[in-house]
């Protein structure tokens, strides 16, 4: 009889686990297997990583805020420059329209002068050697070319 009582003392009795659910009993069994020092070192490592991640998150938040402020100022400057360029384009268009009207008036008032200018241009073109690489660029139609009219 003494042998049976010693076997019962070594194994935990089912009565002590009656107040726990099956998952809790399982966790208690695993907790007995795991080394407590290893668990503590894992918790410390996790806390250190959490601190690093929090610092990184704060640095990224600051970087994002700085980028947003730069984007705001840059977009405002870009808007101003775009408006300036559109105004310059309008001014250039009106200037070239005025030049075109002045040229047409000069053609009507002084047709002989226009003919002599065209003759001089033809003489200059005949005297210059023709460059094959630039021959296509002169034929582009643009209101800004001085060769037109």
Secondary structure by P-SEA (a helix, b strand, c coil): caaaaaaaaacccccccccccaaaaaaaaaaaaccaaaaaaaaaaaaaaaaaaaaaaaaaaaaaaaaaaaaaaaaaaaaaaaaaaaaaaaaaaaaaaaaaaaaaaaaaacaaaaaaaaaaaaaaaaacccccccccccccccccccccc
